[in-house]
């Protein structure tokens, strides 16, 4: 097929690579414009643009589709379909109607659960046992379109937002060529999303990253792993902010925030049970396994975080 691809982060880059490998013609890539990055604040193209540049594909970086010239340039591509993966720009109805077969979005959840910006983090934070990737026909509403193809993915007890992100990215990338093959044959049934069970994956706010030790251990563990590595769930110790990047729930009893042990990991009492912190990071330092972290930042049993 002749396609337009719209995406920005690494999650989307895997899909672009897979579509190119499957032999589809990418007429143009739409992505967010380069942003300053690193200490030198040099402009860094998005992961999707890096793939497109390497393949010699035209890259377009409009700020939006409100301008008529942007919409007309998109329609002039005369593509069979547009594939949208974590693009970050809203497409109006006129743009959605331009491709011959329509615009299709690869979304990292099992809709209608976790519509919106942060479905991977929210699924872990909520303690979900499964999530997935789905291809939907795009409508003007937020992730409201009918579903055409799905793949379910287990959420493991040791998954972080990073590990689940990488797994879903690969599963989604492999799903898209199957989807396009079935679409070209007319062999797909569009299933409307259920009216019940709608939840929204709001963008993660810095304020919610602070750990609340009064919550049950399972909740605290999911909170930590769902925010790892970014922005990182944090607590205060010795007047310093420390990020917890890996944890696991376990048995234990004490006042919320009380250190119960420091032998192999840092075990902290919660409202119910305890969590063992297995990887931590001080401000301006690299992430460290708990045993190494405690050698440079000693904490004692009985202290309160």
C-alpha positions as CSV (number, residue, x, y, z in Angstrom):
1,X,0.0,0.0,0.0
2,X,0.9,3.6,-0.4
3,X,0.9,5.0,3.2
4,X,1.5,8.1,5.2
5,X,3.0,7.4,8.6
6,X,2.5,9.6,11.6
7,X,4.4,9.1,14.8
8,X,7.1,10.6,17.0
9,X,8.7,8.5,19.8
10,X,10.7,5.3,19.9
11,X,7.4,3.4,20.4
12,X,6.3,4.5,16.9
13,X,9.8,4.0,15.3
14,X,9.5,0.2,15.6
15,X,6.3,0.3,13.6
16,X,7.8,2.4,10.8
17,X,10.7,0.0,10.5
18,X,8.3,-2.9,10.2
19,X,6.1,-1.3,7.6
20,X,9.2,-0.4,5.5
21,X,10.5,-4.0,5.8
22,X,7.1,-5.3,4.7
23,X,7.4,-3.5,1.4
24,X,4.8,-0.7,1.9
25,X,5.5,2.6,0.1
26,X,5.8,5.4,2.7
27,X,4.8,8.5,0.8
28,X,5.7,10.8,3.7
29,X,6.4,10.7,7.4
30,X,4.7,13.2,9.8
31,X,6.4,13.7,13.1
32,X,6.8,16.4,15.8
33,X,9.5,18.9,15.1
34,X,13.0,18.5,16.5
35,X,13.4,19.7,20.2
36,X,16.5,20.8,22.1
37,X,18.2,17.9,23.9
38,X,21.2,17.2,26.1
39,X,23.5,19.6,27.8
40,X,24.3,21.4,24.5
41,X,20.6,21.9,23.9
42,X,21.1,20.8,20.2
43,X,18.0,20.1,18.1
44,X,17.4,16.4,18.2
45,X,15.0,14.9,15.6
46,X,12.4,12.4,16.8
47,X,13.2,8.7,16.7
48,X,10.7,8.4,13.8
49,X,12.4,11.2,11.9
50,X,15.8,9.5,12.3
51,X,14.4,6.3,10.7
52,X,12.8,8.3,7.9
53,X,15.9,10.3,7.2
54,X,18.0,7.1,7.0
55,X,15.6,5.7,4.5
56,X,15.3,8.8,2.4
57,X,11.6,9.3,3.1
58,X,10.2,12.8,3.1
59,X,9.6,14.2,6.6
60,X,6.9,16.8,7.4
61,X,6.7,18.5,10.8
62,X,3.6,20.7,10.9
63,X,2.5,22.1,14.3
64,X,-1.0,21.0,13.5
65,X,-3.6,20.5,10.8
66,X,-5.7,23.7,11.3
67,X,-4.1,25.4,8.3
68,X,-5.7,24.6,5.0
69,X,-2.4,24.3,3.2
70,X,-1.3,21.6,5.6
71,X,-4.5,19.6,5.0
72,X,-4.2,20.1,1.2
73,X,-0.6,18.9,1.2
74,X,-1.7,15.8,3.1
75,X,-4.6,15.1,0.7
76,X,-2.3,15.6,-2.3
77,X,-0.2,12.6,-1.2
78,X,-3.2,10.4,-2.4
79,X,-2.3,7.6,0.1
80,X,-4.3,4.4,0.6
81,X,-4.2,4.9,4.4
82,X,-2.5,6.8,7.1
83,X,-1.0,4.9,10.0
84,X,-0.8,6.9,13.3
85,X,1.3,5.7,16.2
86,X,1.9,8.1,19.2
87,X,2.0,11.1,16.9
88,X,0.9,13.7,19.4
89,X,-1.0,15.9,16.9
90,X,-4.8,16.0,16.6
91,X,-6.2,15.2,13.1
92,X,-9.4,17.1,12.2
93,X,-12.2,15.4,10.2
94,X,-11.1,16.7,6.9
95,X,-7.6,15.1,7.3
96,X,-9.1,11.8,8.6
97,X,-11.2,11.6,5.4
98,X,-8.4,12.3,3.0
99,X,-6.8,8.8,2.6
100,X,-8.7,6.4,0.4
101,X,-9.3,3.8,3.1
102,X,-9.0,6.1,6.1
103,X,-6.7,6.8,9.1
104,X,-5.8,4.1,11.6
105,X,-4.3,4.4,15.0
106,X,-2.2,1.8,16.8
107,X,-3.0,2.3,20.5
108,X,-1.2,0.7,23.5
109,X,-4.2,-0.5,25.6
110,X,-7.3,-2.7,25.3
111,X,-9.9,0.0,24.6
112,X,-12.1,1.5,25.9
113,X,-9.7,1.1,28.9
114,X,-7.0,3.7,29.1
115,X,-7.9,6.1,26.3
116,X,-5.4,9.0,26.1
117,X,-1.8,9.9,26.6
118,X,-0.3,7.5,29.1
119,X,-1.9,4.1,28.7
120,X,1.2,2.0,29.5
121,X,2.0,3.8,32.8
122,X,-1.6,3.9,33.9
123,X,-2.1,0.2,33.3
124,X,0.8,-0.8,35.6
125,X,-0.1,1.8,38.2
126,X,-3.7,0.5,38.3
127,X,-2.5,-3.1,38.9
128,X,-3.9,-4.4,35.6
129,X,-2.9,-8.0,34.8
130,X,-3.1,-7.5,31.0
131,X,-3.1,-4.8,28.4
132,X,-2.4,-5.0,24.7
133,X,-2.2,-3.2,21.4
134,X,-5.2,-2.4,19.1
135,X,-5.7,-0.9,15.7
136,X,-8.7,1.3,15.5
137,X,-10.2,3.4,12.8
138,X,-9.7,7.0,13.8
139,X,-12.6,9.3,14.6
140,X,-12.6,12.9,15.8
141,X,-13.1,11.8,19.4
142,X,-10.3,10.8,21.7
143,X,-9.5,7.1,20.9
144,X,-13.2,6.4,20.4
145,X,-13.1,4.6,17.0
146,X,-14.1,1.0,16.2
147,X,-11.5,-1.8,16.7
148,X,-10.2,-3.8,13.8
149,X,-7.4,-5.9,15.2
150,X,-6.0,-6.6,18.7
151,X,-3.2,-8.4,20.5
152,X,-3.3,-9.0,24.3
153,X,-0.1,-8.7,26.3
154,X,0.4,-9.9,29.9
155,X,1.6,-7.5,32.5
156,X,4.2,-9.2,34.6
157,X,4.9,-8.7,38.3
158,X,8.4,-7.3,37.4
159,X,7.3,-5.1,34.5
160,X,8.2,-1.4,34.6
161,X,6.8,1.2,32.2
162,X,10.0,0.8,30.2
163,X,9.9,-3.0,29.8
164,X,6.2,-3.0,29.0
165,X,6.7,-0.1,26.6
166,X,9.4,-2.1,24.7
167,X,7.3,-5.3,24.5
168,X,4.1,-3.5,23.3
169,X,6.1,-1.6,20.8
170,X,7.4,-4.8,19.2
171,X,4.0,-6.5,19.3
172,X,2.3,-3.5,17.8
173,X,4.9,-3.2,15.0
174,X,4.3,-6.8,14.1
175,X,0.5,-6.4,14.2
176,X,0.5,-3.6,11.6
177,X,1.6,-5.5,8.5
178,X,-1.0,-8.2,9.4
179,X,-3.6,-5.5,9.7
180,X,-2.8,-3.9,6.3
181,X,-2.8,-7.3,4.6
182,X,-6.3,-8.0,5.9
183,X,-7.4,-4.5,5.1
184,X,-6.3,-4.8,1.5
185,X,-8.4,-8.0,1.2
186,X,-11.4,-6.5,2.9
187,X,-11.2,-9.2,5.6
188,X,-11.7,-7.1,8.7
189,X,-14.7,-6.5,10.9
190,X,-15.0,-3.2,12.7
191,X,-16.1,-3.7,16.3
192,X,-17.5,-0.6,18.1
193,X,-15.9,0.0,21.5
194,X,-18.0,-1.0,24.5
195,X,-19.9,1.8,26.2
196,X,-18.9,0.4,29.6
197,X,-15.4,0.3,31.2
198,X,-14.2,3.6,29.7
199,X,-11.1,5.0,31.5
200,X,-8.8,7.8,30.6
201,X,-5.0,7.6,30.8
202,X,-4.2,11.2,31.8
203,X,-0.7,12.5,31.3
204,X,1.5,11.8,34.3
205,X,1.8,14.9,36.5
206,X,4.9,15.5,38.6
207,X,2.8,15.9,41.7
208,X,1.6,12.3,41.7
209,X,5.1,10.8,41.6
210,X,5.6,11.1,45.3
211,X,5.2,7.7,47.1
212,X,2.4,7.4,49.6
213,X,3.6,4.8,52.1
214,X,0.1,4.6,53.7
215,X,-1.2,2.8,50.7
216,X,-1.2,-1.1,50.5
217,X,2.1,-2.6,49.3
218,X,0.6,-3.9,46.1
219,X,-0.5,-0.3,45.2
220,X,2.9,1.2,46.1
221,X,4.7,-1.4,44.1
222,X,2.6,-0.8,41.0
223,X,3.0,3.0,41.5
224,X,6.8,2.6,41.5
225,X,7.0,0.3,38.5
226,X,4.5,2.3,36.5
227,X,6.6,5.4,36.8
228,X,9.9,3.8,36.1
229,X,12.2,5.2,34.7
230,X,10.3,8.4,34.0
231,X,9.4,10.5,35.8
232,X,10.3,8.1,38.7
233,X,8.4,7.7,41.9
234,X,10.2,9.3,44.8
235,X,10.5,9.7,48.5
236,X,12.5,11.8,50.9
237,X,15.4,10.5,53.0
238,X,17.9,12.7,55.0
239,X,16.4,15.7,53.4
240,X,17.1,14.4,49.9
241,X,14.8,13.3,47.2
242,X,15.4,9.7,46.1
243,X,13.8,7.9,43.2
244,X,12.6,4.3,43.5
245,X,12.9,2.6,40.1
246,X,12.3,-1.1,40.9
247,X,10.4,-2.8,43.7
248,X,8.3,-5.8,44.7
249,X,5.6,-6.3,47.2
250,X,6.2,-8.6,50.2
251,X,5.1,-9.3,53.7
252,X,6.0,-7.1,56.5
253,X,4.5,-4.9,59.2
254,X,5.3,-1.5,60.6
255,X,4.4,2.2,60.5
256,X,4.0,3.5,56.9
257,X,7.4,4.6,55.7
258,X,9.4,2.7,58.4
259,X,12.5,0.9,57.2
260,X,12.1,-2.8,58.2
261,X,15.3,-4.1,56.7
262,X,18.4,-3.2,54.7
263,X,20.1,-6.6,54.1
264,X,19.6,-7.3,50.4
265,X,17.2,-4.6,49.5
266,X,15.6,-1.7,51.3
267,X,12.3,-3.0,52.8
268,X,9.7,-0.3,53.7
269,X,6.5,-0.8,55.6
270,X,3.3,0.3,53.8
271,X,-0.3,0.7,55.0
272,X,-0.6,-3.1,54.4
273,X,2.4,-5.2,53.9
274,X,5.8,-3.9,52.7
275,X,7.8,-3.2,49.6
276,X,11.4,-4.1,48.8
277,X,13.1,-1.3,46.9
278,X,15.5,-3.0,44.5
279,X,16.8,-0.1,42.4
280,X,17.2,3.5,43.5
281,X,18.6,6.8,42.2
282,X,19.8,10.0,44.0
283,X,19.4,13.3,42.3
284,X,22.2,13.8,39.8
285,X,23.5,10.2,40.2
286,X,23.1,7.0,38.2
287,X,20.5,4.4,39.1
288,X,22.0,1.7,41.4
289,X,21.0,-1.7,42.8
290,X,19.8,-1.3,46.4
291,X,22.9,-3.0,48.0
292,X,25.2,-0.6,46.2
293,X,23.0,2.4,46.9
294,X,23.0,1.7,50.6
295,X,26.8,1.6,50.8
296,X,27.0,5.2,49.6
297,X,23.8,6.4,51.3
298,X,23.4,4.3,54.5
299,X,19.9,4.1,56.0
300,X,19.1,2.3,59.2
301,X,16.3,-0.1,60.3
302,X,13.7,1.9,62.1
303,X,14.2,5.2,60.3
304,X,11.1,6.7,58.7
305,X,10.9,7.8,55.1
